[in-house]
Each structure stands twice: as structure tokens, then as C-alpha cells.
């Protein structure tokens, strides 16, 4: 274990660096409502008292510009030990820019870097700083894009099941007529004991989603994510009330602030709340969303960014699992030394390394600089 460092009571942030990288997908990808061929990651590094913290978000290049030009003054010379105060200063600063979307993703990257820096200054893993309740968290393999052929779908999901992942998720919603066949192929590939999830990304109407829920139940689908738009709270509530027993309705990945999560929970729209620390305000925002879910007696599931969430979620009671998303785990393995991989179906943070335990592979990252 790392020894606790001797730190001055104040550790002013002396430098903030932001960079962006665009990584092509390994094949064409699509879900129920979107198609893409590359993913952009924005990385923030903040330094104080001889230590550097690293945080990141998956967002547009404009996010990097906002961090560089707008959030930088909120961070420089601030005490790195007072992350909550810096977070509040950043939130206040973007009042006229709009809280949802790019502004929140920018805050998320900076906040996660500050938490990583604070843990490094104290010489402890981030999970230890937050207060661990478990040493690992379950992961679910996530991919199965609608652009995949049936052989590609079987290979990916079946491979995850063979590697020990107990849950896998596939995309649906682009072609409702083909979806039952695709779900059947996935079930055959993973066998009867691996849990099968589907994600509609809001691609169905309410009535289509109800019909599909019944069809998917024949293949023991236990999770139906965004069967309708996550903005359609009455529609989600309808699915939650009428979906087959044992099928959880999930949403929340597009939550950027606490009022969003509060509205979803008060509408009783989901069985499982999702949150994403790369969108909802970093570690600070994610912890607050988790507390809100606990207050409503609902489990929480972390959306994408498996290395970041694998560290945070070990300190949160009631976390169901972390999404081991195909695109993001590729990028994190490519760009970071210390990125997490599942072992026996779980993500295990490295408690021998301080902070998130990550370092940027600069020579590799340079190839993808945006």
C-alpha cells in the first residue's frame, strides 16, 4: 500500500491541462436511434504539491474548449483538498451556459480529476478515500450493436459469457421486426445461466415497447433499458407497471443534475436508476445521485466508463453493477495504464495504487490527438 504523504493544509492547484482524443470504432456501430464511427474522450490533468490527478469524460471536442477557456479560472489556485467547493464554483460559473449537456460533462471531467488528485495527495486509492463498502463490483458486458450481423452478435456476447461475465446487454430498437430474432440468437450464444439485458435507447413507441417486452420475456430478458425515450416519464412508468414480472425497467444515463434524477424517481418511472459520472458532475455528482436513489429505496447502476465507475462504486451501497461498455473499455485499455478489466465477472480496483490508479499512455494517445 502507498504511504500517506505529508501534505500542507492547503494544496493550491498550480496547473490544469486538457486534451482530447478521437478513437475510431473497430467496426460500424449503431443502436436504436443513433449511428457512430468514432468516440471522443476528453482528459483533464490537474496538479498540486507535486501530484497530478486525472479525470475524463466521453463528449464532444467543444467540451475541451469549455474546460480550457471557462472552467480553468475556477480551479487554478483553489485548494485541491476542497473539491466540493471547486465543484460548486464551477456549477455557478456555467449558469448562463445551461447545466445539462456539454457544461456538465466538462465539470464531470474536472471534478473526477480533482478527486483523483486529492486521493493521490493523501496517498490512498480513490475508493479508500470515499470509504469502501466492497472490494469489487459486478460488471456487465455491453455492446451487441444493431449494426452487428447475427454471427458478430453471437461472438461478442457469447465471448463475454465464456469469460465469466454474468450479465450481458445488447442494443435493440432500430428494426423492431428483427429484434426478437436477434434476442433469440443472443440467448442461444450465452446459454441459460447468463442474464440477458436489452437497451432500446428510446427507439420504440410505448405500444411497441410493451409488445417487445412480452416477446423478449420468452428469452428470459431481465432488463429493458430506455424502452421509450428517457424524457417520457409516463411512458417509462407504463412499462414499469406492465412489463413481465422479473423484467427491470432502467433509465437515467442522461441525467446531468439532481433535479433530473428527482423527477424520474418521483414519477416512479424506473426499477433501477442509472447514473454516469462522466455526465452528472463527476464523482461529486454521482455520489449525490446515488444518495437520491438510496432515499427512494432503488438500486443504482453505473452507465459506461468502467474504470472510473469501478473505483467509485466500491464506495456506494446498493450499486447493482457497472456497464463494461465495448467502446469505452477499448479506449481505456488503449490510453490508460491501470485500466480495469473484469475478473470472475467483477471489476476490482487496484488498492495498491493511489487515486484511480491510472496513468496516460502519452505515446499511444498522441496517435489519436484531436
N, C-alpha and C positions, 0 to 999 in steps of 0.2 A: 504493500500500500504506500501511496505517496505521503510524505510527512507534511504536516501543516506548516505553511510558511509564516514567517514573521512579517506582518503587514502593517504599515502605518494606518492609523484610524481612518484616514481618508486616502483614497487611491484615485486621483483625478484621471479621467480618460484623456490620453495625450494624442491618440490617432484613431481615425476611422477610415477604413478602406473598403470600397465596394467594387465588385467585379461581377460580370455576367457571362454566362456560357450557354451556348445552344448546342444540344446534343441530338443528332438525328435518331429517329426510332429505328429499330432493327428490321422493321417491315411496316407497311402501311397499317394505321390503327384508326379505329372509329368506335363510337358507342351508339346509343340510341338517338343522339341529337347532334353529334359533332364528329369531325374528322381532323386528324393532325398527322404531321410527319416529323415533328421535332418538338423538343421540350426545352424551355429556358429555365435555368437556375440562377438566382441572384444570391451572391455570397457576400456577407459582411464580416469584416475583421475589426475588432476594437482592441486597443492596447492600453494598459495601465500598469505601472510599477513592475515593468519587465515581463509581464504576461500578456498573451493575446488570446482573445475569445473569438469563436467562430459561430456564426448563425447563417441561416439561409431560408429562402422561400422559392417556390416554383411560380413564376409570374412573368409578366411582360418586361421588356427592356426598360420601359418607362418607369418601372419600379426602382431601378438602379438610379435613374436620374433624380427621382424624388428624394431618395435617401441622400444622395450626394449634395443636392442643392438645398433641400428643405429641412431634413431631419438632423443633419450634421451639427448645426448650432445648438440643438437641444442636448447633444451628447458630449461634445468636446468640453473638457474641464469639469464636467459633472463627476460626482463621486461614484465610482464603479460599484461600490458596495450598496448603493441606494437605487436599486434597479426600479422599484415601484415608482419612485419619484421621477425618474427619467421617463418611464413609460407614460406617466400622466402628463408630463411636459410635451411629449410627442403627440399624444392624443389631442391635447389642447391646441397644438400648433396647426393641426390639419382641419380645424373646424370648418373653414370656408372651402376646403377641397372636397369634403364628403368623406364620411367614415368608411362605408363599405367599399370593397374593391381594392384598387392599387394602393391607396393610402394605408389601409390596414395590413396589407401584405408587406409593405415597406416597414411598418412598425414591427411586424412579426419577426422579420429577419434581424433587425437591430436588437430587439428585446432578447431573442434567443442568443445572440452573440454576447450580450451583456450578462446573461445568466451563466453562460459558459465561462466568461471572463471571471465572474465572481467566484465560481467554483474553483477555477484554476488558481486564483489569488489565495484561496483558503486551502488549496492542495487536496481537494476532495472531489470525487465523482459528482456529477450533477444530481443523480438520484439520491446520493447521500446527503447533499445539501438540502434537497427538498424534503427528505425524510422517507426512506423506502418502506413500503409495506410488503414488498415481494422482491425476489431476486431476478425474476423474469416475467414476461408477459406473452400470452398466446399470439401467434401471427396467423393471418390467413392470406394465402396466395391470391392475387388479384390480377386479372387480365382477361383472357377469353374474349378478345375484342370482336365486334360484329364483322370486321373485315377479314377475320380468320376463316380459312376453309375448315371443314369438319376434321380432317387429319391434323391440322395445326392446333385446333381447339383441344382435341384429344391428347395430343402430345404434351401441350403445356400443362393442362390441368392434371392429367394423369401423372406427369413427371413430378408435380408438386406433391401429389398424394403419395407417390412412391418414396419421396424424400422425407416423409414424415409429417407434412402439414395436415392438420386435422380438419381444416376448413379451406375451401377454395371458392372463388367468385368469378362469374363470367358476365359479360355485357349482353343485354337484350334490348329490344325496343325499336330497332331500326326496321325490321321486317317481321311484323307480328305473325305472319303466316308460317315463317320458318322457325320461329323461336322454340316451339315445342320439340321439333326435331333436333335442334341444337342442344337443348337442355337434356334430351334423352341421350344424345351422344356423349355429353359431359358426364352424366351419371354412369354410363357404361364404362367410361375411361377411368373414373376414380373409384369405382366399386361401391358397395353398400354402406361402408362404415365412415367414409369421409363426408362431412357436412357440405352441402352444395348451396351457394348463395347466388342470387341474380341481382343485377343492377340495371334499372331501366333508364337512368339519367333523365327522367321526366319525359320519356318518349311515347308513353301511352296516354290515351284519354282515360277518364275514370272507368267507363264501362269496359274498355279494352283491358285495363289493368285487372278488373275483377274477374274477367274471363280468363286471363292469363294466370292469375293466382290459382284458380282451380286446376288449370292444365298443368302448372308447374308442381302442384302438390302431388300429382301422380308419380313424380320422380323425387319425392321427399325433399323438396326445396324448403329450407328453413329460414331464409332471409330474403326479403324483397325490398331492395333499396330504391328510393325515389321512383315508385311505380307511376306516379304522376309528378308534375313539377313540384319542387320543394316550396314554392310560393303558394301552392294550392293547399292550404291547411285543411279546409273542409274535405278536399279530395283524399288527402292522406288519412284523415280521421275516418272517412268512409271505408277505406281499405283496411285500416286497423281494426275496425269493428266487424268487417265482413270477410276478411281473409281466412283461409282454413286454419284451424287450430294448430299451433306449433309453428306458424309462419310469422316471423317478426317483421314489422314494417319499420324501416330505418330512414333517417334523413338528418340533415344538419351540416353537411360539409361546406355549404355556402354561408355559414354564419360568420359574420365579421365583428359582431359586437353582442353584448349580453342581451339587449332588447330583442334581437332576432331569436336567440335561444329561448328567452322567456315566452315570447309569443307562441313558438312551436310547442313548448311544454304546456302552457296554459290551454292551448287548443286540444290537448291530449291527442296529438297528431301522430306520435311515434311510439313504438315499443322500446326502441333503442335510439338514444341521441348520438349523433356523430359530431365530432369537432375536429378542426385541423389547426394545429399550432402555427402553420405557415400562413394562415389566413386570419385567424381570430385574435391576433395580438400577441403572438409568440407564447412563451412559457407562461407569462403573466395572464394573458387572456385565456389560455387553455385551462389553467388551474381554476379560474373563476367559472368557466363553463362547466367544468367537472363538478364544482360545488353546487351549481344550479341543478344539474342532473341528480345529484345525491339528494338535494332538497325535495325533488319530485319523485324520489324512490325509483329512478330509472337507471339502467346501466348505460355506460358510455363506451363508444368505440372510436378509436383514432383513425382519421382519414389520411392515408398515404404517408409520405416522408417517414419511412420505417425506422431509420436510425435515430432521428430526433424524437419521435414518439416512443420508441422502445426505451429510451432513457427516462423520459418524463413519466410515462405510465406506470413505472415501477413504484412511483410515489403516490399513486392515486387509488384509493379503494373503489371497487365496483367497476373497474375497467374490464370490458368483455374481451377485447382483442385489439390488435393493431393491424392495419392493412399493409401487407407486403406487396405493394403495387409494382408491377413489372417495370414500368418506365423509371420509377424513382429508385428502385433498388439497383437497376443497371447504372444509373448516374452516380449514386452514392458509392457504389463499389469502384466505379471508374475514377472518380475525382477525390475520394477521401481515403486516407489510411485510417483504419479503425471502424469503418462502416460495419453495421451489424448484419449478420446472416442468421437465419433460424437454425437452431439445434434442437432436435426432437420436437419440432413444431413450435418452439418458443424463441423469442428474442431475449438474449442475455446481455445486458450492458456489461462492459468491462470495468469491474470495480477496482482494478489496479491502475486505472488511468484517470487523471483529473478531468473535470468538466464533462463534455460529451465524448471525450476520448478521441477526437478527430484531428487530423492534420491534412491540409490541402496538398494534393499531389500536383505541384505547380507545373512541372514539365508536361504532365499529361493534360492538365487543364488548359494550358496555353494553346493546345491544338483546337480548342473549341471556343476561344475567346470571342465574344460578340462585340 
